[in-house]
Amino acid sequence: MSYSLPEILRKTIVIGAAVGLCSVAAFADDVIPYQAVASGSNVVLYAEDDTSSETLATLEDGDSVVILSNDTSGLQPAAWEDGEDVVNGYVDVEAFTPSVLDTASVIRPDVRLMQTPDREGEVVSELDEDAIVSILGYGDGWYFVRQGSKSGYVAVTDLDADVVTSDRLNLRSEPSTDSERLKVLSRNTQLTPLSSDGEWLRVSVDDQIGYVCGDYVKALDEFVVEDPTRSTGEAVVAFAVQFEGNPYVWGGTSLTHGCDCSGFVMKVYEQFGISLPHSSASQRSCGYAVSRSEIQPGDVVCYSGHVGIYAGDGMIINALNSRVGIVYSKIDIMPVVAIRRML
């Protein structure tokens, strides 16, 4: 049996990564495949689940594969696209960084992160209400997610659904920009979709019913194909925050095994096709300058000897030091020297 990549990814689209149409080996029914990129050079794709088996390919830093297992350690089945062909084999999943499709928040207390997509299965951990998880894959009513160092399954009904993705969005009385504005919705406001009317969605929010433009709303239980070349600051942040809690290593460039501040920014932006130097001072000259009043999520905040990525609400995500690793910090953790926009 074989599956096409669109079937395997089950509508999951990774911003900045184009996935071709090809077939890959069958996988277990309780597995939600996900895309990942090599975190270093000379990563081997083996013919079998054995490092002494034939080497099918040697992957370089940034090469993309589809992981056909949800085990998070050791050799696991994977599919790699080599031009028009697909090579099926096994890779060390710890040498890959999962590609984040989106982030979502838990909508009720004590939601269980499961080891398998089964409410009666083994529990990995309990998730607090409003906890943020990174979505790696979707299928059959379950998300495969990551929070910190833990991965597992969360039911679709346990995460937020449609959310506002613009800074300000008008809720209107009718599906028209000429109709009465009922209220202004802020980013990440949760909506309940009722119906659609072309580009307009009829929604309920805070017990009020109205219409919003669907271009500024995303549905977290369904991933829609967008222009794979278009990257946004929000997408940069969504990718970066999955590494919260990972270690700081001076001179390091591994998002999973350890990086320093400029290595963190460099590797995050590498996911979006942007090459940055491994130097906080040099990154201060990349992109273009924006003022504090113009700052947006994804902008690189530069300090004297330090850099981080603006995450919104006056916070940055950064590889701070060897004591705390990759964490959220207030933007004014030290005097801001410059703000650079890379997209």
C-alpha positions as a printed Julia matrix, in Angstrom:
343×3 Matrix{Float64}:
   0.0    0.0    0.0
   1.22   3.56  -0.67
  -0.01   7.04   0.07
   0.51  10.33  -1.68
   2.13  13.11   0.34
  -1.06  15.19   0.38
  -2.87  12.18   1.9
  -0.1   11.64   4.4
   0.12  15.25   5.46
  -3.67  15.38   5.65
  -4.03  19.0    4.58
  -1.02  20.1    6.61
   0.91  22.82   4.85
   4.3   23.96   6.16
   4.99  27.62   5.44
   8.17  27.98   3.43
   8.35  24.32   2.41
   6.83  23.04  -0.82
   5.79  19.39  -0.73
   5.67  17.5   -4.01
   3.24  14.83  -5.15
   4.76  11.44  -4.59
   4.12   8.1   -2.92
   5.61   6.79   0.29
   5.49   3.56   2.25
   2.5    2.58   4.35
   2.42   3.5    8.0
   0.51   2.44  11.11
  -3.12   3.54  11.41
  -2.48   5.28  14.74
   0.35   7.43  13.35
  -0.05  11.02  12.21
   2.85  11.72   9.82
   4.6   15.07  10.07
   7.24  16.99   8.2
  10.68  17.69   9.7
  13.98  19.17   8.58
  17.5   17.93   9.23
  19.18  19.88  12.03
  22.73  19.17  10.84
  24.83  17.83   7.99
  25.51  14.22   7.03
  22.23  12.83   8.39
  21.85   9.29   7.09
  18.74   7.73   5.59
  19.15   4.0    6.26
  17.53   1.16   4.3
  16.49  -0.63   7.5
  15.97  -0.01  11.18
  19.67  -0.61  11.76
  22.61   1.79  11.52
  24.69  -0.99   9.93
  22.23  -1.32   7.03
  22.68   0.23   3.58
  22.88   4.03   3.36
  20.19   5.19   0.94
  21.01   8.9    1.12
  22.99  11.41   3.13
  20.86  14.43   4.0
  22.19  17.92   4.58
  21.14  20.6    7.03
  17.64  21.8    6.09
  16.66  18.79   3.97
  13.03  17.86   4.54
  11.48  14.45   5.2
   8.09  13.11   6.22
   8.38  11.15   9.48
   6.06   8.12   9.44
   6.18   7.46  13.16
   5.33   9.41  16.29
   8.11   7.86  18.37
  10.51  10.63  19.37
  13.78   8.74  19.63
  15.89   6.27  17.67
  15.54   5.2   14.06
  12.05   5.71  12.67
  10.51   5.22   9.2
  10.63   8.28   6.95
  10.15   9.34   3.34
  12.54  11.67   1.52
  11.76  13.27  -1.83
  14.72  13.06  -4.22
  13.64  15.05  -7.25
  10.63  13.23  -8.68
  11.32  10.06  -6.7
  10.61   9.19  -3.09
  13.1    7.19  -1.05
  11.67   5.29   1.92
  13.95   4.41   4.78
  14.8    5.12   8.4
  16.29   8.21  10.05
  17.34   9.18  13.56
  14.43  11.44  14.47
  16.53  13.25  17.08
  18.57  14.67  14.2
  15.47  16.43  12.81
  13.45  19.47  13.8
   9.67  19.08  13.34
   8.03  21.71  11.14
   5.3   23.5   13.08
   2.0   23.92  11.25
   0.47  26.2   13.83
   0.13  26.84  17.53
  -3.08  26.5   19.52
  -4.24  26.9   23.1
  -6.02  24.39  25.3
  -9.62  25.45  25.88
 -10.46  23.52  29.06
  -8.65  22.46  32.23
  -6.89  19.11  32.67
  -6.73  18.17  29.01
  -4.72  14.97  28.54
  -1.76  14.7   26.21
  -2.01  11.08  25.05
   0.67   8.68  23.9
  -1.64   7.4   21.16
  -4.73   8.95  19.49
  -7.03   7.17  21.92
  -8.77   8.66  24.97
  -8.38   5.31  26.75
  -4.64   5.1   26.08
  -1.63   6.05  28.18
  -1.42   9.66  29.37
   1.83  11.52  28.71
   0.9   14.56  30.8
  -1.94  16.86  31.8
  -2.24  20.21  30.0
  -3.49  23.3   31.8
  -6.19  25.48  30.34
  -4.69  28.11  27.98
  -1.49  26.06  27.61
   0.09  26.6   24.18
   1.0   23.62  22.04
   2.71  23.38  18.64
   0.73  21.43  16.05
   2.9   19.1   13.99
   0.22  17.04  12.25
  -3.52  16.44  12.01
  -5.7   13.44  11.25
  -8.94  11.72  12.2
  -9.97  14.15  14.9
  -6.57  14.3   16.62
  -3.6   16.64  16.58
  -0.05  15.41  17.0
   1.46  18.18  19.11
   4.54  19.17  21.0
   4.87  21.15  24.21
   8.4   21.71  25.39
  10.17  18.36  25.28
   6.94  16.32  25.29
   5.01  15.11  22.25
   1.67  13.37  22.0
  -1.93  13.53  20.84
  -4.67  15.99  21.74
  -8.26  15.72  20.54
  -9.36  18.44  18.12
 -12.19  19.38  20.48
  -9.7   20.22  23.24
  -7.99  23.04  21.33
  -9.27  26.39  20.17
 -11.0   26.48  16.8
 -11.16  29.63  14.67
  -9.11  32.57  15.85
  -8.58  36.13  14.64
  -5.18  36.55  12.96
  -5.12  40.3   12.35
  -4.37  42.92  14.97
  -7.87  44.43  14.6
 -10.83  42.85  12.83
 -14.29  44.33  12.46
 -17.34  42.28  13.4
 -20.09  43.54  11.09
 -23.86  43.24  11.1
 -23.94  42.08   7.45
 -21.4   40.5    5.05
 -20.28  43.87   3.73
 -17.71  46.52   4.64
 -20.53  49.09   4.33
 -22.6   47.48   7.1
 -22.64  48.47  10.75
 -19.53  47.67  12.77
 -20.68  45.8   15.86
 -17.31  45.6   17.58
 -13.57  45.4   16.94
 -11.97  42.02  17.61
  -8.34  41.7   18.66
  -5.82  39.1   17.53
  -6.4   35.55  18.87
 -10.03  36.24  19.78
 -11.79  32.87  19.64
 -14.78  32.65  17.29
 -17.46  30.05  16.7
 -18.16  29.7   12.95
 -21.84  29.37  12.03
 -21.82  29.53   8.23
 -19.92  31.0    5.29
 -21.04  33.4    2.6
 -18.23  33.59   0.06
 -15.34  35.48   1.63
 -17.41  36.28   4.72
 -17.95  34.09   7.78
 -21.01  34.3   10.0
 -19.69  33.8   13.52
 -20.61  33.97  17.17
 -18.31  35.74  19.61
 -19.15  36.64  23.22
 -22.81  35.76  22.56
 -22.94  38.21  19.68
 -23.53  37.12  16.08
 -22.03  38.94  13.12
 -19.8   38.67  10.07
 -16.03  38.78   9.63
 -13.82  38.6    6.57
 -12.5   35.05   6.33
  -9.09  36.26   5.12
  -8.27  37.24   8.71
  -9.44  34.07  10.43
  -7.71  30.71  10.58
  -9.27  27.34  11.38
  -7.0   25.23  13.54
  -8.79  21.97  12.78
  -8.31  22.38   9.04
  -5.22  23.53   7.19
  -5.76  25.3    3.9
  -3.18  25.46   1.13
  -1.65  28.91   0.93
   1.2   30.37  -1.1
   4.19  28.36   0.18
   6.55  31.24  -0.62
   4.72  33.68   1.67
   6.07  33.83   5.18
   4.78  35.96   8.02
   6.15  37.17  11.31
   3.46  35.16  13.09
   4.69  32.02  11.33
   8.23  32.77  12.48
   7.06  33.08  16.08
   4.92  29.93  15.81
   7.98  28.01  14.67
  10.3   29.56  17.25
   8.16  29.0   20.35
   8.16  25.22  20.01
  11.77  25.25  21.21
  10.99  26.98  24.49
  12.77  25.18  27.29
  15.53  23.76  25.11
  19.12  24.39  26.25
  21.44  27.32  25.65
  24.9   26.36  24.34
  27.43  29.07  23.59
  28.36  28.85  19.91
  25.63  26.25  19.33
  23.24  26.18  16.38
  20.93  23.27  17.25
  17.39  24.27  18.13
  16.93  20.98  19.94
  20.33  20.2   21.44
  21.52  23.73  22.2
  22.17  27.12  20.63
  23.19  30.63  21.62
  21.15  33.76  21.01
  22.27  34.48  17.44
  22.32  30.77  16.61
  18.67  30.57  17.68
  17.63  33.49  15.47
  19.74  32.18  12.58
  18.26  28.67  12.67
  14.67  29.89  13.07
  14.93  32.17  10.05
  16.72  29.48   8.08
  13.4   27.58   8.19
  11.9   30.43   6.18
  14.61  30.6    3.55
  16.49  33.54   5.09
  20.23  33.18   5.7
  21.58  35.15   8.65
  25.1   35.3   10.09
  25.89  33.57  13.38
  26.64  36.82  15.14
  24.39  39.13  17.15
  26.37  42.17  15.99
  26.13  41.15  12.32
  22.42  40.38  12.54
  21.94  44.0   13.56
  22.73  44.94   9.95
  20.43  42.38   8.27
  16.96  43.08   6.95
  15.78  46.63   7.47
  15.24  48.85  10.48
  11.84  49.49  12.04
  10.95  51.72  14.96
   9.69  50.56  18.34
   6.22  51.84  17.43
   6.24  49.72  14.25
   7.44  46.47  15.83
   5.61  43.29  14.81
   5.86  39.62  15.79
   8.85  38.04  14.07
  11.01  41.15  14.14
  14.54  40.63  15.47
  15.22  42.69  18.59
  18.91  43.57  18.93
  20.75  44.39  22.12
  24.41  44.9   22.9
  25.72  41.34  22.55
  22.28  39.71  22.39
  19.31  39.16  20.02
  15.82  37.73  20.26
  12.63  37.4   18.23
   9.66  39.6   19.11
   6.68  37.42  20.03
   4.1   40.15  20.67
   2.67  41.68  23.86
   6.01  43.18  24.84
   7.78  39.82  24.92
  10.61  38.18  22.99
  11.51  34.52  22.57
  15.27  34.1   22.95
  18.13  31.82  23.9
  18.95  33.77  27.03
  21.68  31.96  28.94
  22.91  28.54  30.08
  20.81  28.71  33.24
  17.34  29.08  31.66
  17.89  28.21  27.97
  15.3   29.29  25.39
  12.63  31.35  27.15
  10.21  34.22  26.85
  11.62  37.5   28.18
  10.33  41.06  28.38
  11.53  43.14  25.47
  13.17  45.56  27.9
  15.25  42.85  29.56
  18.14  45.12  28.49
  18.37  48.32  26.43
  17.17  47.8   22.86
  19.78  48.86  20.32
  17.89  48.13  17.1
  14.86  46.33  15.67
  15.28  44.59  12.31
  12.6   43.12  10.05
  13.79  40.17   7.99
  10.62  39.38   5.99
